[in-house]
Amino acid sequence: MEHVHLAAEEDDLYSGYNDYNPTFDSEELDNDAGFQQAVRTSHGRRPPITAKFPGTAIGGRALGTSFGSRMPMASSMGRPMTGAVQDGAARPMTAVRAAGYSSAMTRGSTFDPLGQSKGPAPPLEGKSEDTPDEKVKILEKKVNDLIEESCLAHGHGDLQLSLDRAKEAGRKERALVRQREQSGNADHINLDLTYSVLFNLATQYANNDMYAEALNTYQVIVKNKMFSNAGRLKVNMANIYFKQKNYPKAIKLYRMALDQISNSHKEMRIKIMQNIGVVFIRMGQYSDAITSFEHIMSESPNIKTGFNLILCYYAIGDRERMKKAFQKLICVPLGIDEEDKYIPPNDDTHANLVIEAIKNDKLHQMERERKALAEKFIMTSAKLIAPAIEATFAAGFDWCVDMVKSSQYVELANDLEINKAITYLRQRDFNQAVETLKTFEKKDSRVKSAAATNLSFLYFLEKDYDQADRYADLAMTADRYNPAALINKGNTVFVKKDYEKAAEFYKEALRNDSSCTEALYNLGLTYKRLGRLEESLDCFLKLHAILRNSAQVMWQLANLFEMLEDPHQAIEWLMQLITVTPTDPQVLAKLGELYDSEGDKSQAFQYYQESFRYFPSNIDVIEWLGAYYIDTQFCEKAIQYFERATLIQPTQVKWQLMVASCYRRSGNYQKALETYKDIHRKFPENVECLRFLVRLCTDMGMKEVQDYATKLKKVEKMKEIREQRVKSAREGSARGTRREGSASSEVDIKAVSHPEPKHSPLLDQGRDSGHSSHGTSAKGERLSAKMRALPGSNEPYEASSQRDIDASYVDPLGAPMERPKTAAKKRNEDDDFADEELGDDLLPE
């Protein structure tokens, strides 16, 4: 009871219950300025407390109870009561400390939970690079960067830069090793980095053909027992010895690498054994190679090994094993999907989109390349063994066709049949070739078109243009998009002089295959015949962009510029041409002719002389050189050229007369007299020779002068009688001459249609009829000038008139050639267009 406190009577037990803090008066919030300020701003000073007592709602005032007023009591653990005030400081509100409140915050302080009022944070302290560990890390990074740069440079084709970076990486790596040793961390050397540096360096040495350095670097790696799996690099060393043709050493290293590779790496072992077999083939040890290839075909067969095995059996002449190897070859699985997989269904839109995306992706391209390679090996093997496995090549081809028809490559059977026809062609058995190709008339469209194209070409070579046109139409009907068929059709129209229609066929072939060089070449020639020289020039310029080193294209360009009266451009193209064919005498002679027309005699003489050196039988060149020496008053040197012309054309009296004239002009009258006497014995009715003999004998006081004078009178009288007879029929002769000219024109046009078969798809361009007339007239003027340079009638010992010499002169060769020819063989001068021979997929290798 002593602790019971009795309230005084004057104390009100219920006082203070109606007192409250105005802060919680929601009805007066609109008039509270501090609250309104806090609402308008994101944060700011706390509004001043308007309560009567600081702290919480009851502040520090003692609670009134029924027992009267008393002081706040502490809890049993000494923790102050919530909201209590101690020493005038506000108790921290622990529940909201994470929001930014702290015990140090005083009333009226700024609300700054992120500490932005303190300013930016101080900068981070940089790591010191002076420590050994940091230096090692920096060097390692530099070495890795150099290795990467070396690999990238090799990928871009810069072999020298890749080698330089590899060497620099090696130097940095050695500096790294020394750094570790100096810091006492020799046990922590990065072996992977060392291996990478040495391997990359050896690879770059090999790429730069520095084989000795590469082998030394590989030896460093192989001999270091700390490198795991280093024995595999002996394969690289063996490859280098193979390139050096050191085959025994290569086989030794291949076998050492094979011994160090476990059986779990089956593919690697197969590839090494394949390399061993190839080396044995190079050494001519076919039996050892067969052993390796047979093991591979029994363990993991592949196309290349099967092909090499057939080659080995062919080399030793084993027919039966060739057949067995061919059967194994066509049974090798390719591991590719069927083409039906890429045919989109019509009803599934999503599947169509997927197939459209994958039908030309990298994987499908790889599948097509693998299939094309397999077909190439099978076709080559069949063509190789067909003549060897049976008594005749036809029987061998039939056996191969039967085997292929029963395999997964059934579509190759028709191609083998066409190759059989091509083999007949190479054996000059045209009838059998035609018969074989005719069997395809009832086959599917692709094979039918190919066979008809070849038949059209054969008939065209035989000048059977009707049959050629018939099979060209058949090929076009079977496959309208076959450019070879369109070209053959255009050629048959070309020989009929329907150039506009031929141009349309060539254009259509180009639309179907823009890279068809034969069509572009023939189109240019067609425009040339039509006189559309600018369009022809465009065609040949495009063709030159495709075939940069084609001599025929360059010749056509030079000829077109000459026809366009631009000799400087013509000379430029001919200069490019002689860089491709520097020993072609016709090109050199053409250069001499152009320089002669430009008035540059020295350059013309140089090229004519070079042309004569390579082909000393060209009458035009011989005549020009002889006339040049006469112009320059070196008649003695001209004699050798006219004597050669005499050997080439012994029935032409003019060359022997020119020899005698040169002797006379040089003052050697005795030799000239002997030459004239020899000419008189060969040509007793030649008036020119008799006149010269009369003059020479008269001036030299010889007794034979009377005999020669008598003979001269008889010959002149006979000549007058003959001229009178000819005069009466002069008009008929003129008509006959015109008919002869027309016939020669027809022959010239027909010659166009006789292309010679050859390996190149393009045939040589012959003389163009439009240009021939121009060239003939120009040459006639130059020849007249040459002849006028020879001795005239008013000179000593000259009894004939210039008109008689000109009348007796006949140009033996006519117009200048339009294309370069070789000295060994002159082709038909009017092979104006290229015939489509055989498609690339059908042409045997």
C-alpha positions, 0 to 999 in steps of 0.5 A: 500500500505504501506504493499506492498513490492517491490522487488529490481531490483537486486533480481532474481525472479526465483532463487532457483527453480533449487535447490533440495535436493539430497535425492530425486535424484533417479538416484544417489541412487546407489552411496548414501552410507547412503541409501545403509547402510540402505537397507542392515540393518533392522534399524540403524542410519539415514544417514546424511542429504546431503541437503544444508539446514536442514529440508525439501526440502526447509529447513529454506530458505525463499521462493522466490516469485514475491515479493522478499524474506520474512520470514515464516509466522505463521498460524492464530492459532499459529501452526508452518508451516509444516517442519519449524524449531523452535529454532534449534529443529526438529518438531515432525512428528505426523503422524508416532508417533505410529511407534516409533518416538517421540519429544525427538528423536534426529538425529542419535538416534537408531530406537527402537520402542519396547524399547528393549534397556531398558532391561527386565521388572521388576518382578511383585509384589506378592500379600500379603497373610497376608490379610484376604481375601487372607487367606479365598480364600486359605482355600476355595480352600483347602476345595474344593480340599479335597472334590474332593480328597474324591470323587475320592478316593471313585471312586477308591474303597478306602473307608477309604481314602475317609472318611479321606479326608472328615473329613479333609475337615470338619475341614478346613471348620470350620477353614474357618468359624472362619476366616470369623468371626474374619475378621468381614465377618460372613455375607458372609459365603459360605453356598454351601461349608458348604453343600457340606462338610457335605453332602460328609462327611455323604455319606462317613460315610454311605459308610463305614457302620458307620450309626450312624455318617452318620445319625447325619451328615444328621440331621445337614443338615436337621435341618438347615433351611438355606439349601434349598431342604435339605428335600430330604436327608431324602431319604438317611436317610431312606435308612440307616434305611432300611439297619439297618432293621428298617423298620417303621423308614424307611417308616416314613422318606420316607413319610416325603421326599415324602411330601417335594417334589413337584409334578413337580418332578414326577420321584423322587416321583415315586422312593420314592414310589417304595422304600416304596413298597419294605419296605412293602414287607420286613415287610410282609404287602403285601396289603400296598405294592400293593397299592404303586405298583398299583399307580406307574403302573397307573402313570409311569409303569416300569418293576421292579414295575410290577414284584414286583406287581406280587410277591405281588399278588402271596404272597396273592394267587390272581389268577385273579390279577396275570394274570392282573399284568402279562398282564400289565408287558408285555405291559410296554414300554421299550423306546428302538429302534428296532434292525432293526435300526442297520442293515446297508444298502448296498448302503449307505457307509456313513450310514454304517460307522455311524451304525458301530460306534453306534451299540456297543456304550454305548447307545446300550449297555444300551438298550441291558441290559434293554431289557435283564432285562425285559426278565428276569423278564418276564420269572421269572414271568411266571415260578412263576405264571404258576403253580398257575393261573391254575389247572395244571402247563401245562395249566398255561404255555400255558396261559403265552405262549399265552399272550407272543406271542401277546406282543412285547416279542414274541421270549420269547414264545419258551423259555417258552416252553422249561422251561415247559419241564424243569419243567416236568424234575423236576417232574420226568416226562421224557416222557412229557419232551421228548414230549414237546421238540420234538415239537421244531423239526420244529421250527427255528434253535435257538430253534430247536438246544436248544431243540435237545441239551436237548433231547440229554442230556436226552437220554444220561442219560438214556444210550440210546446212539444212540438216544443221538447221533442222537439228538446231530447231529440234534442240530449241524445241526441246529446250528453248533456254539452251544458249548453244542451240540458239547459237547454232540456229543463229549460225545457220541463219548467218550463212544464209546472209540473214544477218538481222535474224541471226542477231536476234538469235544471238541476243536471245542466247545472251538473254538466257546466259549473259556469260555466253562468250560465243553469242557475244562474239558472233553478235559483234561479227554480225553487226560488223557485217551489217555495217553497224561498227559502233555496236560491233565495237561495244560487243567486242569491248564487253567481250574483252572485259570477260576474256582479257587475254583473247587474241581474237578479240583484240584483233577484232577491236584493232580491225574495227578501229581501222575501219572507223579510220582511227589508226592510232587506236588500232595500233594501240590494240595491236600493241596489246595483242603482241604482248599476248602473241609476240611471234604472230607474223600477221599481227606484226605485218599489220602493225607495219602496214598501219605505221606505213600508212601513217608515214612512219617508215622506220617503225614500219620497217621494224615490224615488217622485218620482225614479221619476215623473221618469224614467217619468211614466206609472206609475199606482201612482207617480202615485196615491201621490204624489197621496195623499202631497200630500193627506196633507200638506195640499197639495191644489193640488200633488196636482191635477197628478198626478191630472190626469196620471192622467186623461190616462193613463186617461180612461175611469176616472172616479175620477181626475176625481173626485179632481181635483174633490175637490182643488179643493173641499178647497183652497176653489176651489168654482167650479173644482170645480163646473166640473169636476163638470159636465164629469164629468157630461157625460162620465159622466151616470150617475155617482151620485157626481158628481150628489151632489156637484153637488146639494150644491154647487149647493144651498150656492151657491144655483144654479138648476140644483140641481133638474135635478141632483136629478131626475137623481140620483133617476132614476139611483139608481132605475135603480141599485136595479133593476140591483142587484136583478137582479144580486142574484138571480144573485150566486151564479153571478157568484161562481162566474164570478169564481172561474173567471175567477181560475183562467183568469187564473192559467193565463194567468200561468203560460203567460206564463212560457214566453214569453221574449223573444229578446235578446242576453244569455244571461239573460232578465229575471225576471218577476212570480212568482205566489207573490209576486204575491198577497202583493204585491197584498194588501199594496198593497190595504191601502196603497191603502185607507189612501190612499183613506181619506185623501181627503175623507170623507162627513161633510166639507163638500160630500161626499155619497158614502160611503167604501164607494162610492168603494172599490167604484168603485176598480179597481187597474189594474196589480195586483201590483208588478213583480218585476223592473226594466223600462225605460220604453221597453219593458215585457217580458212580466212572466212571463219567469221563466227564461233560455233557452239561446240559442246556444252561444258557439262558434256565436253570431255576433259 
